[in-house]
Amino acid sequence: MDLAQQMNLTAAHVAHDVSEFKIAGLTAAPSKLVNVPRVHIDKAMIKDGVYQTGLARPIVRAGRRGDYFEIKPENMFEMIRPD
């Protein structure tokens, strides 16, 4: 939720040469495997080598134009995957 407004600003329809990072006030970091900029992942969210999505509490699009959901740790559940 801390970056919700900045994330929303990156959805603006802008020219190809306009930096969405600048519009949103975010700092781009170089990627290691692909040639595109990225934002940093907080390493505090990595436990036992696995990124803990629920701890980051990301928001995701929910269908209509301005609807979103927040992912929270208390909503996580586990299902055993079939072989």
FIRO-233701 format. One record per residue (C-alpha): residue number from 1; z, y, x; residue in one letter. Coordinates in Angstrom, 3 decimals. Last residue first. Layout:
+-----+----------+----------+----------+------+
| seq |        z |        y |        x | type |
+-----+----------+----------+----------+------+
| NUM |        Z |        Y |        X |    a |
...
+-----+----------+----------+----------+------+
***
This chain:
+-----+----------+----------+----------+------+
| seq |        z |        y |        x | type |
+-----+----------+----------+----------+------+
|  83 |   -9.014 |  -35.024 |    2.077 |    d |
|  82 |   -7.553 |  -33.082 |   -0.813 |    p |
|  81 |   -5.721 |  -29.835 |   -0.034 |    r |
|  80 |   -1.993 |  -29.786 |   -0.736 |    i |
|  79 |   -1.239 |  -26.725 |   -2.830 |    m |
|  78 |    1.150 |  -24.020 |   -1.699 |    e |
|  77 |    2.375 |  -20.941 |   -3.520 |    f |
|  76 |    2.521 |  -17.255 |   -2.681 |    m |
|  75 |    3.521 |  -14.734 |   -5.352 |    n |
|  74 |    6.852 |  -13.891 |   -3.682 |    e |
|  73 |    4.993 |  -12.863 |   -0.516 |    p |
|  72 |    3.115 |  -10.086 |   -2.353 |    k |
|  71 |   -0.620 |   -9.447 |   -2.782 |    i |
|  70 |   -1.202 |   -6.081 |   -4.464 |    e |
|  69 |   -3.833 |   -6.005 |   -7.194 |    f |
|  68 |   -6.522 |   -3.392 |   -7.777 |    y |
|  67 |   -8.428 |   -1.750 |  -10.630 |    d |
|  66 |  -10.577 |    1.326 |  -10.055 |    g |
|  65 |  -14.108 |    0.302 |  -11.001 |    r |
|  64 |  -13.307 |   -2.891 |  -12.870 |    r |
|  63 |  -12.837 |   -6.213 |  -11.135 |    g |
|  62 |   -9.502 |   -6.537 |   -9.403 |    a |
|  61 |  -10.221 |   -5.300 |   -5.887 |    r |
|  60 |   -7.593 |   -6.368 |   -3.366 |    v |
|  59 |   -4.420 |   -4.816 |   -1.977 |    i |
|  58 |   -2.705 |   -6.135 |    1.099 |    p |
|  57 |    1.032 |   -6.894 |    1.199 |    r |
|  56 |    1.067 |   -7.391 |    4.994 |    a |
|  55 |    3.830 |   -9.978 |    4.641 |    l |
|  54 |    1.729 |  -11.869 |    2.072 |    g |
|  53 |   -1.170 |  -12.285 |    4.516 |    t |
|  52 |    0.926 |  -14.041 |    7.152 |    q |
|  51 |   -1.481 |  -14.328 |   10.092 |    y |
|  50 |   -0.893 |  -17.714 |   11.754 |    v |
|  49 |    0.023 |  -18.205 |   15.430 |    g |
|  48 |    3.602 |  -19.273 |   14.712 |    d |
|  47 |    4.112 |  -16.060 |   12.721 |    k |
|  46 |    1.593 |  -13.224 |   12.902 |    i |
|  45 |    2.466 |  -10.219 |   10.715 |    m |
|  44 |    4.295 |   -8.526 |   13.612 |    a |
|  43 |    0.887 |   -8.474 |   15.339 |    k |
|  42 |   -0.168 |   -5.641 |   13.033 |    d |
|  41 |   -3.911 |   -6.082 |   12.652 |    i |
|  40 |   -5.864 |   -3.124 |   14.094 |    h |
|  39 |   -8.859 |   -1.561 |   12.337 |    v |
|  38 |  -12.388 |   -2.590 |   13.228 |    r |
|  37 |  -15.498 |   -1.296 |   14.957 |    p |
|  36 |  -18.714 |   -3.324 |   15.016 |    v |
|  35 |  -20.415 |   -5.226 |   17.854 |    n |
|  34 |  -19.001 |   -8.685 |   17.228 |    v |
|  33 |  -16.700 |  -10.950 |   19.269 |    l |
|  32 |  -14.102 |   -8.593 |   20.766 |    k |
|  31 |  -14.118 |   -5.742 |   18.267 |    s |
|  30 |  -13.548 |   -2.168 |   19.379 |    p |
|  29 |  -10.805 |   -0.260 |   17.560 |    a |
|  28 |  -11.445 |    2.455 |   14.986 |    a |
|  27 |   -8.706 |    4.973 |   14.233 |    t |
|  26 |   -8.321 |    5.846 |   10.563 |    l |
|  25 |   -8.442 |    9.334 |    9.011 |    g |
|  24 |  -10.244 |    8.033 |    5.919 |    a |
|  23 |  -13.342 |   10.204 |    6.333 |    i |
|  22 |  -13.270 |    9.610 |   10.094 |    k |
|  21 |  -13.167 |    5.811 |    9.710 |    f |
|  20 |  -15.916 |    6.015 |    7.091 |    e |
|  19 |  -18.123 |    7.520 |    9.782 |    s |
|  18 |  -21.199 |    9.283 |    8.389 |    v |
|  17 |  -24.544 |    8.232 |    9.940 |    d |
|  16 |  -25.442 |    5.917 |    7.056 |    h |
|  15 |  -25.008 |    8.713 |    4.509 |    a |
|  14 |  -22.009 |    8.533 |    2.190 |    v |
|  13 |  -21.126 |    6.740 |   -1.041 |    h |
|  12 |  -17.332 |    6.691 |   -0.955 |    a |
|  11 |  -15.637 |    3.279 |   -0.614 |    a |
|  10 |  -13.963 |    4.274 |    2.672 |    t |
|   9 |  -11.805 |    6.756 |    0.750 |    l |
|   8 |  -10.216 |    3.874 |   -1.179 |    n |
|   7 |   -9.034 |    2.261 |    2.026 |    m |
|   6 |   -7.430 |    5.552 |    3.111 |    q |
|   5 |   -5.672 |    5.835 |   -0.246 |    q |
|   4 |   -4.380 |    2.276 |   -0.074 |    a |
|   3 |   -3.184 |    2.486 |    3.552 |    l |
|   2 |    0.571 |    2.295 |    2.960 |    d |
|   1 |    0.000 |    0.000 |    0.000 |    m |
+-----+----------+----------+----------+------+
***
